[in-house]
Amino acid sequence: SNRIWVALLTNGIFFFFISLAVLFFIALQYAAEVSWSVVFKRIFEAMLSGLPLMIAIVVFVIAVGQFGGHHIYHWQHYDASWTPDHPEYDHLLHHKSFFFHPFFYYPVLLFFMVSFILFARYYRKKSLEEDQEGGTRIHFKNFARSAAFLVIFGYGSSVISWQLIMSVDAHWFSTLFGWYVFSGMWLEGMVYALMLIIYLKGKGLLKEAKGGHIHDMGKWVFALSFLWTYMFFSQFMLIWYADIPEEITYFKARIDDYTVIYWVIFFVNFAVPMLFLMDAEAKKNRGLLVLVGCIVFFFHWLDIFIMISPGAMKTEAGVGLLEIGSFLLFLGVFTFIVLKSLASRPLLVKNHPYLEEGKAIHHH
C-alpha cells in the first residue's frame, strides 16, 4: 500500500529539488557577480514556477503519513512517551524524538519551504521590475538578498534532506548525507536547464546564447557529475571502512536487495558524463548533450528512488509501470508549468547591468 505514496514522494522530491537547485543557482550568480549566465536568467526563473506545487505534494504526503495514511516514515508512529519497559520502545528513535516531534519537525520544514517559495517569488518579481526600471538599484538589492538566501539554503538544504529522505531510514545517519543530496540536486537542476536551453535553441529562439554559453552549461554538468561521484564514494567508503553495524544498515539494504540498480546508478552517473563530455567540443555538441542529459536525468531520478524505496518498502520495491508512469506524469506536468511560465514573459532580460557583457565575453 506504500507503493503509490512512495512514487508520489519520490517524484515530488525529485522535481522540487530541480527548482530548488535553480533557486540556489540564481542566488549564487548574484552573489558571485556573474555575467555569462544572464542570457539564461529567464530560463532559470521559469523553472522556479514548479516549486510551490512540488512542495505542496511533498508536504501532503508527509502529512498523510502523520495521520496513518501510509507507513513510509517509521518515526511518525513512534510515541516519545514510551519508556524502556514498553514493548515497542526504540532506543534510537527515542534518542531522536526531539527532532521528530511534530512541534519541531513541521515548523522547521515549513519555515524552509515557505522561505524557498518567498525567495523564488521575489526573484521573479524583481526581474520584471528591472526590465522596466533599469539601473543598478535592483541588482544590488538582489545581491544583498542572495547573501541572506545562501545562508538559509546552506542550512536548509541539509536539514530538509534529513527530514525528507534520511528519516525514511530513521535508525541510520550520515554526516555526509546532506552534501550528497545537495550535489545530486544541483546536477539535476543544471541538466534540466541545459535540456530546456537546447530545446529553445532548436526552435530558433534564444539567439543570444552562443556556443560558448552551451559549453559553459556542459561544463557545469560535467563538473557536478564528478562532485556527486566524489560524495557518493566518500560516504560509502568511510562507512564501509569503519564497518560499524548501525552505519552499514543503509548500504546493506540496498546492496543486498537491489544490487544491480544500486551499482548501475553509480557507474552510469559517473562513467557516462566522464566518457562523453571530457572533450571541450563534446560540451558544445547539442545532440550529444541531449543524449548524456537524458541518461543522467533518469538515473538521478533513480538515485532518489533508491534512497527512499528500500527504507519505505524493504524488499518489495521495484521499478515498474507505476514508477515509470508517475515519473513521466510529473515530468510532463512540471515541464508544462515551466513552459507556460516561460511564455508569459520575454525570453531575455532587458536592463540587467551585465547583459551586454554576458552576451559578448568570450562567447563569440
N, C-alpha and C positions, 0 to 999 in steps of 0.2 A: 504493500500500500504506500510505501515511501517513494516508489519509483517516479510517479508524476511530480511529487513535491521536490525530489532531488533534481529532476530535469528543469523545473522552474527556477530553483535556486541556482543551479549551475549556469544557466543561460542569463539569468538576471545579474549575477555577479560578473560574468564574463563581459557583458556589454556595458554594465556600469563601470567596470574597470577601463574600458576603452574611452569612455567620456571623461572619466577622472584623470586618466593619463594625459589626455589632451589639455584638460584644465591646468594640470601641473605644467605642461609644456608651454602653454601661453604665459603663465606666470614666470617661468624660467626665462623665456625670451625677453620679457620686460626687465627682469632683474639683471640680466646679463647685457642689456642694451644691444640686442642682436638686430641685424638688418636683413640678413639673407632670407629669413622666413616670412617677411612681411607680405610677400605676394601670396602666401598660403593662409594668411590670417583668417580670412572668411571661411576657408575650409575647416580650420580648427574650431572656429566659433559655431559653425553649423553642427559639428559633432557633439557640441555641448547640449544640443536640444533634446537628445535622448536621455539625458541624465535624470530628470525627475521621474519619468516612467520606470526606468530600471531600478531606481532607489525605492519607488513605491512597491514594486514587485518583490524585491529582496526583503523589505521590512514586513510586507504582508505575509510572506512565507514564514518568517521568524515568529511573527505574532500568532499565526495559526498553530505553530508548534507549542507555543506557550500555553495555549488552551487545549492541548491534547489532540490537535488535528493530524499530527504526524509525529514521528519519533526520530527525526534527523539529529536533533541535539539532545543527547542523553542528560545533560545537566538541567534541562528545563523541567525534568520530572524528579529532581532530587530535592529533598527538603533539608535546608540547612539546620533545622532544629533537631534533626536526628542525632542521637548520641551513640557512642561506640557500642553500646549493647543492643542497638536497633539492628534487626536482621538485614536491612538494606543500607547500613552505614558504609560510606565510601570515604576512606581517609583522604585521597587526593581531591575529590570533589568538595569535601568539607574544607580542605585547605584553601581551595579556590572559590569558596562560596561567596565571599565579598564581591569578587569580580563578576560572578554570575548572578548576583542578586538583582531582581528586576528593577529596584530603585537605584542601582548603579549602572547596570548593563544598558538599559534602554535610554536613559538620559544622555549617557556618553555617546551611544550610537546615533541618536537623533541630533545631538549637538554637531557632530562631524558631518552627518548627511545634510542637515539644513545649511551648515556653513558652505558646503560644496555647491549647493543649489544657489545660494545667495551670491557667491563669488562668480559663478557661471553667468547668472543674470546680469551682474554688474559689468562684466567684461563685454557681453553682447550689447548692452545698452550704451556703454561709453564708446564703443566702436562706431556706432551710428552717429553719436553726438560729435565725435571727432571728425567725421566726414563733413559735417555742417560747419563746425567751428574753426577747424584748423589750428595752427599754432602748436605750442608745446605744453600748454597747461594740463590738458587731459593726459598726455603721455607721462608727464612726471607724477601726476596723481596715480596713474596706473602702476608706475614704478614703485611708489611707496606702498600701495595696496598689495602688490605682488610679494614684497618682502614679508608682509604680515601673513599672507596666504601660505607662503612656503614654510613658515614656522608651524602653522596649523596642519598643513599637509604632512610635514615631517613626522609629527606625532600621529596624526590621524591615519595615514596610510598603513602604519604598523598596527595600530590599535584595531582598526576595522578588519585587518587580515586575521588577527587573533579572534575577534568576535565572530566573523562570518565563516571562516574556514578552519582555523586551527582548533576552535572549540568543538567542531564535529568529532574530533578525536580528543575528548576533554581530558584524558589521562596523560596525554603526550604534550611535550613542549619543546621548542627550539628557539634559541636566541637569534638565529639567522632567518627565521621564517618570514618576518616582515620584509626583509631585504629581498628574499627570494620572490615573494609575491610581487613586490614593487618592480623588480626587473622584468618579470613577465608582463605585468600591467603596462609598463612603458613601451615594451616591444609591440604588444597588441595594438596600442593606440597608433604607433608610428606605421605599422603595417596597414592598418585600415585607412589612415590618412593617405598613404602612398598609393593604395589601390584607387581611392577616390580621385586623387590628382591625375593619375594616368587615365582614368575613365573620362574625366573632363577634357584632358588634352586630346583624347581620341575623338571627342565630339567637336573639336576645333575651338574650344574655349580655353581660358587661362593662358593666353598667348604670352603674357609676361613671364611665365615660368619657362626658363630655358633648360638646356641640357645640364648645366651646372647645378640648377636647383634640384632637378631629379636626382642627380648624382649625390647631392648632399643628403637627400632623404634616403637614398640607398645606403649611404654610409651609416646613417642612424640605425637602420635595420640590421646591417652587418655588425656594428659595434654592440648593439643591445643584445643581439643573439649570443655574443661572447660573454657579455655581462651575466645573462641568465644562466649560461652554461657554467660559469665560474661559481655562481651562487648555488646551483644545483649540486655541483661536485663538492664544494666546501661543506655544505650542510650534510651531505651523505657521508663524505669521507671522515669528518670529525666524529660523527655518531657511530659509524662502523668501526673506527679505530678504537674508540673508548669501549664499545661493546657493553654498555650499561643496559640492563634489561628494560627499565622503564623508558629508555630513549629509543630503543630499536623496534618497539612495537609498531610504530608508524610504518617503517620500511618493510617489516616482515609481512604486514597485512597486504602490502602492495606487491612486493617481490614474490611472495609465496603464492598468492591467489590471482595476481594479474601480471605475471612475469613478462609476457610478450608486450602488452600495452605499455607497461611502465618503462621498459628499456627502449622500445621503439620511439617513445616520446622523447627520451633523452637524445638518442643518436640522430634522429631526424631533425630535431630542433637545433642541434649543434652542427651536424655534417652538411645539411643542405645549404644554409647560408655561407658556411665556410668554403665549400667546394665551388658554388656557383657565383658568389659575389666577391670573391677575393680580388679579381681583376678590376681596375678602375673603369674600363669600358663596359663591363658587365653591369655596373651600377647605373649606367645610362641607358641600357637596353630595356625598353619598356616591356617587351614580350617576356624576357627572362625575369624581370622584376615581378610581373604578374604571376608567373608560374611559381617562383620562390615564395612570394607573398601569400598565395592561396594555400600552399603546403604548410608554411609556418603558422598561418592564421588558424587553420583547422587543428593542427597538432598542439597549439597553445590552448585552444578550447578543450582539447582532450586532456591537457595538463590540469586545467581547473576541474574537469570531471573526475580525474583520478585523485585529486586532493580531497574531494567531497564524498564520492560514492562509496569507496571501501569502508570508510568510517560510519556512513549512514546505513549501508545495506549489507555490510560484511561480504560474504562470498556470493551474494545474489545480484550484484551489479553487473552491468554489461552494456555494450554499445549496440543498440538495436534500432528498429524503426522509430520508436518513441523518442530516443535520444537524438538521432539524426534529424527527424522531422521537427522536433522542438527547436533544435539549433537553426535549421533553415527558416522556421517561422520567425524566430527572434531576429535573425539576420535580415529578413525581408522587412519586418516592422521597423527595426532600427534604421535601416537604410532609407526607407520611405520617409521617416521623420527627418532624417538628416538632409535628404534631397529637397524635401518640401521647405525646410528652413533655408537651405542654400538658395532656392529660387525666389525667396521673399525679399532679398536684398542684393545690392550689387556684388558681383563676384570679386571685385578688387577694391580695397580700401582707397580712399581719395586723398586724405590730408595727413597721413601718418608721417612723422618727421623723417623716418628712414626709408620711405617708399622708393625714392629715386635711387638711393644708394643700394637698396635691396634688389632693384631691377638690374642695376648696372655692374656692381662689384664682382669681378672675376666670374661672371656668369654669361659671358658673351658666347 
